[in-house]
Amino acid sequence: MKKIFACLLPLLCAVLLLSAGPARAAEKMTVLLDWFVNPDHAPLYVALEKGFFKEKGLEVELIAPSNPNDPPKLVAAGKADIAVSYQHQHQMQVDQGLPLVRIATLIATPLNSLVALEDGPIKKIADLKGKTIGYSVGGFETALLKVMLEKEGLKIEDVKLVNVNFSLSPSLFTGQTDAVIGAFRNFELNQMAIEKRPGRAFFVEEYGVPAYDELILVANAKAINDPMMRKFVDALEEGVQYLINHPDESWKLFVSHGRENLDDELNRRAWKDTLPRFALRPGALDKNRYNRFAKFLQKEKIVTKVPPLDTWAVELP
């Protein structure tokens, strides 16, 4: 019997190997960030470092772009799988005909704000009459400002606008501007506090602007039914849950593996302020909220039309 078993053993092993089949290779995914790596991207990096993507059979590469305007366009062209974008930017690009669909949310509240120096003369928005306001990106930011001013009885013509590119805080420090629109409440406000020139923020959603998602994830419309997209969103949700439950451990993961240059005072402060703004259910879609903001963009002439929601924003099955 021992001899018979010894002869049959190789055959049995071969049968077992064949029945198990070859090990399935991980599906590779390329995710393009919207800017340099920062705490806004924390759920992505926690999911990566904790192996949540890997557990779903995904090999995810996160790439910071050389040009922040490129990621959604590259996804639309099929050159990458997912891009980090902004809700208003996404709707503008859809309005331009790009085949992009929102599949998840990173930051579920506005970050944009109107900021003046705390010890300056601007105590309320009405104080901005005749003052100079800086901005970085025309169109959306100036539309936000227009609505905020109207809420307080002013018109956009009552202020002077100046493009300061991305030098928002410096323009306040030097007196070039009296206030700036487009300052992110989790970064510029902390940067100003570190410089010991604290800012006074007016939050857009409190002055007539419908609430919206600041950072979202978009995919090519042709790819949203690919099962790996659902796997990606599920892994991202695991990353968010771990991040919220273990913020200190998550911070260590975030600044590990060559990202130690992120371990500075500004990012530590931004990390703390961004935690409560992450979408706890990244894949969930509030249809009424999205439609409401889309109509706002159309009213303010940021987009020309509002297509059916399921053509540009979905909750994956």
DOVEX-216340 format. One line per 2 residues: number of its first residue (from 1); their letters; for each residue x, y, z of N, C-alpha, C, CB. Coordinates in steps of 0.1 Angstrom, whole numbers, plus 5000, padded with zeros to 4 digits. Atoms other than C-alpha are relative to their C-alpha. Last residue first. Glycine has a CB too. Layout:
<nodes>
NUM	a	X Y Z X Y Z X Y Z X Y Z ~ ...
</nodes>
This chain:
<nodes>
317	pl	5008 5012 4995 4763 5488 4922 5009 4990 5008 4993 4993 4989 ~ 4997 5013 5006 4783 5520 4920 4992 4989 5006 5015 4997 5000
315	ev	4996 5008 4989 4767 5552 4932 5001 4986 4994 4989 5000 5012 ~ 5007 5012 4997 4767 5575 4902 5004 4994 5014 5003 4989 4989
313	aw	4997 5004 4986 4776 5609 4890 4992 4988 5003 4996 5013 5009 ~ 4987 4994 4996 4780 5621 4853 5003 4998 5015 4999 5015 4998
311	td	4990 5000 5010 4754 5603 4832 5013 5006 5005 4995 5008 4988 ~ 4993 5013 5001 4733 5592 4862 5010 5000 4988 4990 4990 4998
309	lp	4990 5002 4990 4726 5629 4869 5007 4987 4998 4994 5000 5014 ~ 5006 5009 4990 4707 5636 4837 5012 4996 5009 4994 4988 4993
307	pv	5005 5013 5005 4725 5665 4820 4994 4991 5011 5012 4993 4993 ~ 4999 5010 4990 4726 5700 4835 4995 4987 4995 4993 5004 5014
305	kt	5012 5009 4999 4733 5727 4810 5003 4990 5011 4998 4993 4986 ~ 5011 4996 5008 4755 5757 4803 4988 4992 5001 5004 5000 4985
303	vi	5003 5010 5010 4779 5754 4832 4988 5005 4991 4998 4986 5006 ~ 4988 5007 5000 4795 5782 4852 4999 4988 4991 5003 4995 5015
301	ke	4994 5000 5013 4766 5805 4842 5014 4993 5001 5001 5014 4994 ~ 4989 4991 5000 4757 5813 4878 5008 5000 4987 5009 4997 5012
299	kq	5005 4986 4998 4723 5797 4873 5011 5010 5000 4993 5000 5014 ~ 5006 4996 5012 4740 5766 4858 4994 5015 5001 4988 4991 4996
297	lf	4989 4997 5010 4764 5763 4887 4994 5005 4987 5008 4987 4997 ~ 4993 4988 4996 4734 5765 4911 5011 5004 4990 5006 4998 5014
295	ka	5009 4989 5004 4715 5739 4891 5006 5014 5004 4986 4998 5006 ~ 4999 4998 5014 4745 5716 4895 4991 5011 4995 4995 4986 4993
293	fr	4987 4992 5003 4746 5723 4932 5002 5001 4985 5012 4993 5006 ~ 5002 4986 4995 4709 5713 4936 5013 5008 4997 4998 5000 5015
291	ny	5008 4993 5010 4714 5682 4914 4998 5014 5004 4986 4993 4999 ~ 4992 4998 5013 4743 5670 4935 4992 5008 4990 5004 4986 4995
289	rn	4990 4990 4997 4724 5676 4968 5008 5002 4987 5010 4994 5011 ~ 5006 4986 4999 4693 5659 4955 5011 5010 5002 4990 5000 5012
287	kd	5004 4996 5013 4713 5628 4944 4994 5015 5000 4989 4991 4994 ~ 5012 4992 4997 4731 5623 4976 4996 5007 4987 5003 5010 5012
285	la	5003 4988 5008 4756 5597 4964 4987 5006 5005 5000 4996 4985 ~ 5014 4996 4999 4773 5570 4986 4998 5013 4992 4996 5002 5015
283	gp	5008 5004 5012 4806 5556 4974 4986 5006 5000 5000 4986 4998 ~ 4995 4994 5013 4828 5574 4999 4991 4998 4988 5014 4996 4998
281	rl	5005 5010 5009 4807 5564 5030 5003 5006 4986 4984 4998 5001 ~ 5000 5013 4993 4825 5582 5058 4995 4989 4991 4992 5001 5013
279	af	5012 5007 5002 4833 5611 5035 5001 4987 5006 4997 4999 4984 ~ 5000 5011 5009 4862 5630 5050 4986 4993 4999 5011 4990 5004
277	rp	5005 4996 5013 4855 5664 5065 5000 4988 4990 5007 5012 4995 ~ 5015 5000 5000 4859 5655 5102 4994 5002 4987 4995 5009 5010
275	lt	5006 5012 4995 4896 5645 5096 4985 5000 5000 5005 4996 5014 ~ 5007 5007 5011 4905 5676 5076 4993 4987 5004 5011 4997 4990
273	dk	5012 4993 5004 4912 5699 5106 4993 4993 4988 5004 5014 4995 ~ 5010 5000 4990 4935 5674 5123 4987 5007 4995 5006 5008 5012
271	wa	5005 5013 4997 4955 5667 5092 4988 5000 5010 5011 4991 5005 ~ 5010 5002 5011 4957 5704 5083 4994 4986 5002 5007 5001 4986
269	rr	5012 4992 4998 4974 5710 5116 4989 4997 4990 5003 5015 5001 ~ 5006 5005 4988 4999 5682 5111 4987 5007 5004 5010 5000 5012
267	nl	5007 5013 5003 5004 5692 5075 4994 4994 5013 5009 4991 4993 ~ 5012 4997 5009 5013 5728 5085 4992 4987 4997 5004 5007 4987
265	ed	5010 4993 4992 5036 5718 5114 4987 5002 4992 5005 5012 5006 ~ 4997 4987 4995 5057 5693 5094 4988 5006 5007 5004 5009 4988
263	dl	5001 4999 4985 5058 5656 5087 5004 5014 5004 5008 4989 5007 ~ 5013 4995 4997 5051 5658 5049 4998 5002 5015 4989 4990 4996
261	ne	5000 4985 5001 5088 5655 5042 4986 5006 5003 5004 5003 4986 ~ 4997 4993 4988 5085 5620 5056 5001 5015 4999 5014 4995 5005
259	rg	5009 4988 4999 5067 5608 5025 5003 5008 5013 4985 4996 4999 ~ 4996 4989 5009 5095 5584 5015 4991 5012 5000 5000 4995 4986
257	hs	4996 5004 5014 5078 5553 5029 5003 5011 4991 4990 4991 4994 ~ 4990 5010 5002 5060 5568 5059 5004 4998 4986 4995 4986 5006
255	vf	4987 4994 5002 5042 5601 5064 5011 4990 4998 5003 5009 5012 ~ 5000 4990 5011 5007 5587 5058 5014 5006 4997 4990 5011 5004
253	lk	5000 5007 5013 5013 5555 5078 5001 5010 4989 4987 4992 4999 ~ 4987 5006 5002 5023 5576 5108 5001 4992 4987 5003 4990 5012
251	ws	4990 4989 5003 4993 5598 5104 5013 4994 4998 5000 5010 5012 ~ 5001 4997 5014 4971 5567 5103 5010 5011 4995 4985 5004 4997
249	ed	4994 5011 5008 4984 5555 5136 5000 5003 4985 4994 4986 5004 ~ 4985 4999 4998 4975 5589 5151 5008 4989 4993 5002 4998 5015
247	ph	4994 4988 5006 4940 5590 5135 5015 5001 5002 4994 5012 5004 ~ 4986 5000 4995 4930 5554 5145 5008 5012 4993 5007 4987 4996
245	ni	4998 5008 4988 4892 5551 5143 5014 5001 5006 4997 4986 4998 ~ 5008 4993 4990 4887 5579 5117 5002 4993 5014 4986 4999 4996
243	ly	4995 4987 4997 4916 5566 5096 4992 5007 5011 4999 5008 4987 ~ 4988 5001 4992 4905 5530 5099 5006 5013 5004 5011 4992 4992
241	qv	5004 5005 4987 4870 5538 5087 5013 4999 5009 4993 4987 4999 ~ 5006 4989 4992 4884 5560 5059 4996 4995 5014 4987 5005 4992
239	ge	4989 4990 4996 4907 5532 5047 4994 5011 5008 5006 5005 4987 ~ 4992 5006 4989 4879 5506 5048 5011 5010 5005 5006 4987 4996
237	el	5009 4999 4988 4858 5530 5027 5007 4994 5012 4986 4994 4997 ~ 4999 4986 4995 4887 5532 5002 4992 5002 5012 4995 5010 4989
235	ad	4987 4999 4992 4888 5494 5000 5002 5014 5005 5011 4996 4990 ~ 5001 5007 4987 4851 5494 4991 5012 5001 5008 4996 4985 4997
233	vf	5008 4992 4991 4856 5521 4965 4998 4993 5013 4986 5004 4994 ~ 4992 4988 4996 4884 5502 4948 4992 5008 5010 5004 5009 4988
231	kr	4989 5004 4990 4865 5470 4948 5008 5011 5005 5009 4989 4993 ~ 5007 5002 4988 4835 5488 4931 5010 4995 5011 4989 4989 4998
229	mm	5003 4987 4994 4859 5501 4905 4992 4999 5013 4991 5008 4990 ~ 4989 4995 4992 4875 5467 4900 4997 5014 5006 5013 5000 4992
227	pd	5001 5004 4985 4841 5453 4890 5011 5006 5008 5000 4985 5001 ~ 4989 5009 4997 4842 5473 4857 5000 4997 5015 5014 5006 4996
225	ni	5006 5014 4997 4808 5489 4853 5011 4990 5002 4991 4996 4989 ~ 5006 5000 4987 4823 5524 4857 4993 4987 5003 4989 5011 5001
223	ak	4994 5009 4991 4848 5519 4829 4992 4998 5013 5014 5005 5003 ~ 5000 5014 5006 4831 5534 4798 5005 4990 5011 5010 5000 4988
221	an	5014 5005 5001 4822 5566 4817 5000 4985 4995 4992 5009 4991 ~ 5005 4999 5014 4859 5572 4825 4986 4993 5000 5010 4993 4990
219	av	4995 5010 5009 4864 5576 4862 4994 5002 4987 4996 4986 5006 ~ 5007 5002 5012 4861 5604 4888 5007 4989 4991 5000 5013 4992
217	li	4992 5009 5009 4870 5606 4924 4992 4998 4988 5003 4987 5007 ~ 5007 5012 5004 4857 5636 4945 5010 4991 4991 4987 5003 4992
215	le	4991 5009 5007 4872 5665 4965 4992 4987 4997 5012 4997 5007 ~ 4988 4993 5005 4851 5695 4976 5008 4991 4991 5009 5005 5012
213	dy	4988 5008 4997 4817 5679 4978 5012 5007 4995 4999 4985 4994 ~ 4995 5009 5011 4789 5705 4978 5012 4992 5005 5004 5008 4987
211	ap	4989 5009 4996 4768 5726 5001 5004 4991 4988 4996 4992 5012 ~ 5004 5014 4996 4747 5752 4983 5012 4992 5004 4992 4993 4989
209	vg	4995 5010 5009 4762 5787 4983 4995 4986 5004 5016 5001 4999 ~ 5007 5001 5012 4741 5814 5000 5004 4990 4990 4999 5012 4993
207	ye	5003 4987 5006 4764 5827 5027 4994 4998 4986 5012 5009 4999 ~ 5007 4992 4991 4769 5799 5052 4995 5013 4994 5008 5002 5013
205	ev	5013 5006 4999 4780 5774 5025 4991 5007 5010 5001 4985 5005 ~ 5008 4998 5012 4808 5798 5015 4986 4994 5002 5006 4994 4988
203	ff	5002 5013 5007 4824 5799 5049 4989 5001 4990 4997 4989 5010 ~ 5014 5000 5003 4836 5834 5060 4998 4987 4991 4995 5013 4993
201	ar	5006 5007 5011 4870 5830 5076 4985 5002 4999 5004 4985 5000 ~ 5014 5000 4996 4890 5855 5098 4993 4994 4987 4994 5014 5003
199	gp	5010 4995 5010 4927 5848 5094 4986 4999 5006 5001 4992 4988 ~ 5012 5008 5001 4956 5846 5119 4989 5006 4991 4994 4997 5013
197	rk	5009 4990 5006 4989 5864 5112 4986 4993 4997 5005 5006 4986 ~ 5004 4991 4990 5012 5845 5135 4992 5012 4994 5011 5005 5008
195	ei	4992 4987 5002 5029 5829 5105 4996 5011 5010 4997 5005 4986 ~ 4986 5003 4998 5017 5795 5119 5008 5013 4998 5004 4989 4990
193	am	4998 5001 4986 4982 5810 5121 5014 4997 5003 4991 4989 5006 ~ 5000 4986 4994 4983 5821 5085 5002 5000 5015 4987 5006 4997
191	qn	4987 4994 5005 4994 5786 5073 5000 5014 5006 5000 5001 4985 ~ 4989 5005 4992 4966 5771 5094 5013 5006 4996 5001 4985 4998
189	le	5002 4995 4986 4940 5793 5078 5011 4995 5009 4986 4996 5005 ~ 4996 4985 4999 4955 5787 5044 4998 5005 5014 4992 5008 4990
187	fn	4986 4997 5003 4954 5749 5048 5003 5015 5002 5003 4996 4986 ~ 4991 5009 4993 4922 5734 5064 5015 5003 4997 4997 4986 4996
185	rf	5001 4998 4986 4900 5764 5055 5009 4991 5008 4986 4998 5005 ~ 5005 5012 4994 4911 5764 5019 5001 5001 5015 5007 4987 4995
183	ag	4991 5005 4989 4914 5799 5006 4994 4988 5006 5003 5011 5011 ~ 4993 5012 5005 4895 5804 4973 5010 4994 5011 5008 5003 4988
181	iv	5010 5011 5001 4884 5840 4980 5008 4988 4994 4988 5004 4990 ~ 4997 5009 5012 4909 5865 4993 4989 4990 5000 5014 4993 5001
179	ad	5005 5013 4998 4905 5896 5015 5003 4991 4988 4984 5000 5003 ~ 5007 4999 4987 4919 5931 5019 4994 4986 5004 4989 5011 5000
177	tq	5015 5003 5000 4944 5925 4991 4995 5002 5014 4997 4986 4995 ~ 5005 4999 5014 4979 5938 4983 4985 4998 4999 5007 4989 4991
175	gt	5010 4989 5002 4984 5945 5020 4995 5001 4986 5006 5012 5005 ~ 4994 4989 5006 5016 5924 5021 4991 5012 4999 5007 4997 4987
173	fl	4989 4996 4991 5002 5898 5045 5006 5013 4995 5011 4989 5001 ~ 5006 4994 4988 4970 5895 5026 5010 5006 5009 4991 4990 5008
171	sp	5007 4988 5004 4987 5889 4993 4993 5008 5011 4990 4998 4988 ~ 4990 4989 5001 5010 5865 5010 4994 5013 4996 5011 4996 4990
169	sl	4996 4995 4987 4980 5844 5021 5010 5011 4999 5006 4989 5009 ~ 5012 4995 4992 4965 5840 4987 5005 5007 5013 4990 4990 5002
167	sf	4994 4993 4989 4996 5836 4965 4989 5007 5009 5010 5011 4995 ~ 5002 5008 4988 4980 5810 4943 5007 5006 5012 5006 4986 4997
165	nv	4996 5014 5003 4974 5833 4913 4998 4992 5012 5015 5000 4995 ~ 4987 5001 4993 4970 5868 4928 5006 4986 4998 4998 5003 5015
163	nv	4995 5014 5001 4942 5877 4903 5014 5000 5007 5001 4995 4986 ~ 4987 5001 5005 4927 5911 4915 5005 4985 5000 5010 5009 5008
161	lk	4994 5014 5001 4891 5919 4920 5014 5001 4994 4991 4991 4991 ~ 4990 5001 5011 4879 5953 4932 5006 4987 5000 5011 5011 5002
159	vd	4986 5003 4995 4847 5954 4952 5009 5000 4988 5000 4986 5007 ~ 4997 4992 4988 4812 5970 4948 5014 4997 5005 4990 4997 5011
157	ei	4994 4988 5005 4809 5956 4912 5004 5009 5012 4990 5008 4991 ~ 4986 5003 5003 4804 5921 4927 5007 5013 4995 5001 4990 4989
155	kl	4998 5005 5013 4773 5935 4943 5014 4998 4997 4993 5009 4989 ~ 4990 4994 5009 4766 5940 4980 4999 4993 4986 5014 4999 5006
153	ge	5005 4987 5006 4735 5933 5001 5010 5007 4992 4996 5009 5011 ~ 4998 4989 4990 4750 5907 5025 4997 5013 4994 5014 4999 5005
151	ke	5007 5005 4988 4737 5876 5005 5000 5011 5011 5007 4988 5006 ~ 5014 4997 5001 4747 5895 4974 4992 4996 5012 4995 4992 4988
149	lm	5002 4985 4999 4783 5895 4985 4985 5003 5000 5008 5007 4989 ~ 4998 4997 4986 4783 5857 4992 4998 5015 5002 5014 4996 5004
147	vk	5012 5004 4992 4767 5851 4958 5002 5004 5014 4999 4984 4999 ~ 5012 4992 5004 4793 5872 4939 4988 4996 5009 4997 4997 4985
145	ll	4999 4987 4994 4822 5856 4959 4987 5008 4997 5012 5007 4995 ~ 5002 5002 4986 4811 5821 4949 5000 5014 5007 5011 4991 5006
143	at	5014 5003 4999 4809 5832 4913 4996 4998 5015 4996 4988 4991 ~ 5006 4987 5001 4844 5847 4916 4985 4999 5000 5004 5008 4987
141	ef	4997 4992 4988 4857 5814 4928 4993 5013 5000 5015 5002 5002 ~ 5006 5006 4988 4840 5794 4900 5002 5009 5013 5005 4986 5002
139	gg	5011 5008 5003 4849 5817 4871 4993 4995 5013 5004 4988 4991 ~ 5013 4993 5003 4883 5830 4879 4989 4990 4996 5003 5009 4988
137	vs	5007 5005 5012 4909 5809 4896 4987 5007 4997 4998 4984 5002 ~ 4990 5008 5008 4934 5823 4921 4994 4996 4987 5004 4988 5008
135	yg	5005 5013 5003 4914 5852 4938 5011 4993 4992 4987 5000 4992 ~ 4992 5008 5009 4922 5884 4955 4994 4987 4998 5014 4998 5006
133	it	5001 5014 4997 4897 5909 4969 5008 4992 4990 4985 4995 5000 ~ 4993 5009 5010 4903 5946 4971 4999 4986 5004 5014 5005 4997
131	kg	4987 5007 4997 4879 5968 4991 5005 4991 4989 4999 4992 5013 ~ 4989 4991 5004 4852 5993 4981 5014 4994 5002 4999 5013 5007
129	kl	5003 4990 5010 4826 5974 5000 5011 5010 4997 4987 5009 5005 ~ 4992 5002 5012 4843 5946 5019 4996 5011 4989 4998 4986 4994
127	da	4988 4991 4999 4829 5957 5053 5008 5000 4987 5008 4996 5012 ~ 5004 4987 5004 4795 5941 5043 5012 5010 5001 4989 5005 5009
125	ik	4999 4999 5014 4813 5907 5046 4996 5014 4995 4991 4990 4993 ~ 5011 5007 5006 4818 5911 5083 5001 5003 4985 4986 5006 5006
123	ki	5007 5008 4989 4847 5920 5105 4988 4993 4995 4996 5009 5012 ~ 5011 5008 5006 4870 5933 5077 4995 4991 5011 5004 4992 4988
121	pg	5012 4993 4999 4892 5960 5094 4987 4993 4995 5001 5013 4992 ~ 5002 4989 5010 4921 5938 5101 4987 5006 5001 5002 4994 4986
119	de	4999 4987 4994 4930 5918 5132 4999 5012 4991 5014 5001 5007 ~ 5008 4999 4988 4916 5886 5119 5001 5013 5007 5004 4989 5009
117	la	4992 5001 4987 4931 5891 5085 4991 5002 5012 5011 5011 4999 ~ 4993 4988 4998 4906 5883 5057 5008 4999 5012 4989 5012 5002
115	vl	4991 4998 4988 4894 5850 5043 5006 5014 5000 5011 4990 5000 ~ 4996 4987 5002 4866 5839 5019 5007 5004 5013 4987 5010 4998
113	sn	5005 4989 4991 4863 5802 5021 5005 5013 4995 5004 4997 5014 ~ 4999 4986 5005 4866 5770 5000 4995 5010 5011 4994 5002 4987
111	lp	4988 4995 4993 4868 5737 5019 5003 5015 4997 5013 4992 4997 ~ 4992 4989 5006 4833 5727 5010 5012 5002 5009 4992 5012 4997
109	ta	5005 4987 4997 4821 5694 5026 5009 5010 4992 5001 5003 5015 ~ 5015 4999 5002 4823 5657 5017 4995 5014 5003 4994 4990 5008
107	il	5003 4989 4990 4861 5655 5011 4985 5003 4997 5009 5012 4998 ~ 4989 5000 4990 4870 5621 4994 4996 5010 5011 5013 5004 4994
105	ta	4997 4987 4994 4839 5613 4974 5011 4998 5010 4987 5006 5007 ~ 4998 5000 4985 4832 5584 4951 5004 5014 5004 5011 4990 5004
103	ir	5003 5014 4995 4822 5573 4915 5002 5000 5016 5009 4990 4994 ~ 4996 5000 4986 4819 5607 4897 4996 4986 5006 4993 5012 5008
101	vl	5011 5003 4990 4816 5601 4860 5006 5000 5014 4993 4986 4997 ~ 4996 5003 4987 4837 5614 4831 4988 4998 5009 5009 5012 5005
99	pl	5008 5012 4995 4832 5613 4794 5005 4996 5014 5002 4988 4990 ~ 4991 5010 4995 4845 5649 4787 4992 4988 5006 5010 5005 5010
97	gq	5001 5012 5008 4819 5669 4767 5009 4989 5004 5002 5003 4987 ~ 4992 4998 5012 4826 5705 4779 5001 4987 4992 5014 5003 5004
95	dv	5006 4990 5009 4797 5703 4803 5007 5002 4987 4998 5014 5007 ~ 5011 5007 5006 4813 5672 4817 4992 5009 4991 4990 4994 5011
93	qm	4994 5009 5010 4844 5692 4823 4990 4991 4993 5011 4992 5006 ~ 4996 4991 5011 4824 5720 4841 5006 4991 4989 5011 5010 5005
91	qh	5012 4996 5007 4806 5694 4862 5004 5009 4988 4990 5006 5009 ~ 5006 5012 5007 4839 5678 4872 4988 5004 4992 4996 4989 5010
89	qh	4991 5003 5011 4855 5711 4881 4994 4989 4991 5014 4997 5004 ~ 5003 4990 5010 4825 5720 4903 5009 4998 4987 5003 5014 5006
87	qy	5014 5001 5006 4827 5687 4921 4998 5010 4989 4990 5001 5011 ~ 5009 4992 4992 4865 5687 4924 4986 5000 4994 5005 5015 5001
85	sv	5005 4988 5007 4889 5661 4910 4991 5008 5011 4991 4997 4988 ~ 5006 4992 4990 4909 5631 4921 4997 5013 4993 5011 5002 5012
83	ai	4994 4988 4997 4914 5609 4890 4993 5007 5012 5000 5010 4988 ~ 5007 4991 4991 4908 5573 4883 5007 5013 5003 4997 4993 5014
81	da	5013 5006 4996 4918 5547 4857 4991 5010 5008 5003 4988 5009 ~ 5000 5004 4986 4946 5564 4838 4986 4996 5004 5004 5013 5009
79	kg	4986 5001 4996 4954 5570 4801 5002 4997 5015 5007 5013 4997 ~ 4996 5014 4998 4919 5563 4789 5014 4998 5004 4997 4992 4988
77	aa	4993 5005 5011 4915 5598 4774 5004 4985 5001 5012 5008 4997 ~ 5010 4999 5011 4888 5608 4800 5006 4994 4987 4996 5015 4997
75	vl	5010 5011 4997 4912 5596 4827 4990 5000 4988 4993 5002 5013 ~ 4993 5012 5003 4940 5618 4812 4990 4988 5002 5012 4998 5009
73	kp	4999 5001 5014 4916 5648 4811 5007 4987 4996 5008 5012 4994 ~ 5012 5004 5006 4907 5642 4847 5000 4998 4985 4989 5010 5004
71	pd	5005 5013 4996 4944 5642 4857 4986 4996 4995 4999 4999 5015 ~ 4999 5011 5009 4957 5671 4836 4992 4987 5004 5014 4996 4998
69	np	5012 5000 5009 4947 5703 4853 4999 4988 4992 5001 5012 4991 ~ 5013 5004 4993 4970 5697 4883 4988 5000 4991 4998 5009 5011
67	ns	5009 4990 5003 5001 5697 4860 4986 4996 5006 4999 5003 4985 ~ 4991 4988 5002 5031 5677 4872 4991 5012 4997 5010 4997 4988
65	pa	4998 4995 5014 5006 5652 4886 5010 5012 5000 4987 5005 4995 ~ 5002 4986 5000 5009 5633 4919 5003 5006 4987 5009 5007 5012
63	il	4990 4991 5007 5006 5596 4913 4996 5014 5001 5001 4996 4985 ~ 5005 4986 4998 4989 5569 4934 5011 5009 4995 4997 5003 5015
61	ev	4989 4991 5000 4995 5533 4922 4994 5014 5000 5009 4999 4987 ~ 5003 4986 5003 4970 5507 4931 5013 5008 5001 4990 5005 5010
59	el	4986 4994 4998 4976 5469 4928 4999 5015 4996 5010 4993 4991 ~ 4996 4988 5007 4941 5456 4934 5014 5004 5003 4990 5011 5002
57	gk	4994 5004 5013 4930 5421 4944 5004 5011 4991 4990 4991 4993 ~ 5010 5001 5010 4906 5433 4971 5005 4996 4986 4993 5014 4998
55	ek	5009 5010 4996 4931 5425 4998 4988 4998 4990 4994 5003 5014 ~ 4994 5013 5004 4957 5445 4979 4990 4989 5004 5013 4999 5008
53	ff	5001 5002 5014 4935 5476 4981 5004 4986 4996 5008 5011 4992 ~ 5015 5002 5004 4930 5472 5018 4998 4998 4985 4992 5012 5006
51	gk	5002 5012 5009 4968 5467 5023 4985 4997 4997 5005 4988 5007 ~ 5006 5011 4992 4971 5490 5053 4997 4988 4992 4987 5005 5007
49	el	4990 5005 4991 4995 5512 5034 4995 4989 5009 5004 5012 5009 ~ 4989 5006 5006 4972 5516 5004 5010 4994 5010 5008 5011 4992
47	av	5004 5013 5006 4940 5521 5023 5012 4993 4993 4989 5003 4989 ~ 5002 5010 4990 4958 5546 5045 4995 4987 4994 4989 5006 5010
45	yl	4987 5005 4995 4972 5564 5015 4998 4990 5011 5009 5011 5004 ~ 4994 5008 5010 4938 5568 4998 5013 4993 5005 5003 5009 4987
43	pa	5006 5013 5001 4921 5578 5030 5006 4991 4989 4985 5002 4997 ~ 4997 5010 4989 4948 5605 5036 4992 4987 4998 4996 5006 5013
41	hd	4999 5013 5007 4945 5624 5002 5001 4988 5010 5011 4999 4991 ~ 5012 5002 5007 4933 5657 5017 4999 4985 4994 4998 5010 4989
39	pn	5009 5007 4991 4963 5654 5041 4986 4997 4993 4998 5007 5012 ~ 5003 4993 4988 4987 5663 5013 4989 4993 5007 4995 5015 4996
37	vf	5006 5008 4989 5004 5648 4983 4998 5008 5012 5009 4988 5003 ~ 4990 5007 4992 5010 5673 4955 4993 4993 5012 5011 5010 5005
35	wd	4989 4990 4996 4979 5682 4935 5011 4992 5006 4995 5011 5009 ~ 5003 4987 5005 4948 5666 4920 5011 5010 5002 4987 5006 5006
33	ll	5004 4990 4990 4959 5630 4925 4997 5014 4993 5011 5002 5011 ~ 4993 4987 5001 4961 5605 4896 4994 5010 5011 4998 5006 4986
31	vt	5008 4990 4995 4950 5569 4904 5009 5013 5000 4995 4997 5015 ~ 4992 4988 4999 4965 5541 4883 4990 5011 5005 5007 5004 4987
29	mk	5008 4988 5001 4950 5507 4888 5009 5012 5002 4988 5000 5010 ~ 4993 4987 4998 4966 5473 4883 4991 5012 4998 5013 5000 4991
27	ea	5004 4990 5010 4945 5442 4888 5007 5013 5003 4985 5001 4999 ~ 5007 4988 4995 4964 5417 4910 4997 5009 4988 5008 5007 5011
25	ar	4991 4988 4999 4974 5384 4893 4991 5012 5005 5007 5003 4987 ~ 5005 4989 5008 4952 5354 4900 5009 5012 5003 4985 5003 5003
23	ap	5003 4988 4991 4971 5324 4913 4997 5012 4991 5013 5003 5009 ~ 4989 4990 4999 4968 5296 4887 4996 5011 5010 5005 5005 4987
21	ga	4998 4990 5011 4941 5270 4892 5011 5009 5003 4987 5008 4998 ~ 4998 4987 4994 4932 5252 4925 5001 5011 4989 5012 5000 5009
19	sl	5013 4996 4996 4919 5222 4905 5000 5014 5007 4994 4990 5010 ~ 5008 4997 5011 4951 5219 4886 4986 5005 5004 4998 4988 4990
17	ll	4995 4987 5006 4972 5221 4917 4992 5004 4989 5014 4998 4996 ~ 5003 4989 4991 4951 5194 4934 5004 5014 4995 5006 4998 5014
15	va	5014 4998 5001 4953 5171 4904 4996 5012 5009 4992 4988 5004 ~ 5002 4994 5013 4991 5175 4902 4985 5004 4999 5005 4992 4989
13	cl	4995 4986 4999 4994 5167 4939 4997 5008 4988 5015 5001 5003 ~ 5009 4993 4991 4973 5136 4935 5003 5015 5001 4999 4993 5014
11	lp	5013 4999 5007 4994 5124 4906 4990 5008 5007 4995 4987 4995 ~ 4997 4989 5010 5027 5130 4925 4987 5003 4992 5011 4996 4991
9	ll	4998 4987 4994 5012 5110 4954 5003 5011 4990 5011 4999 5011 ~ 5011 4992 5003 5000 5080 4934 5001 5015 5005 4987 4994 5006
7	ca	5001 4998 5015 5033 5063 4932 4989 5009 4997 4998 4986 4993 ~ 4989 4993 5004 5040 5067 4969 4999 5003 4985 5013 4993 5003
5	fi	5002 4986 4996 5005 5056 4977 5011 5009 4995 4998 5001 5015 ~ 5011 4995 5009 5010 5024 4957 4998 5014 5003 4987 4992 5002
3	kk	4994 4998 5014 5044 5018 4974 4990 5006 4991 5005 4986 4995 ~ 4991 4989 4999 5029 5023 5009 5006 5003 4986 5011 4998 5010
1	m	5008 4988 5000 5000 5000 5000 5009 5013 5000 4991 5000 5012
</nodes>
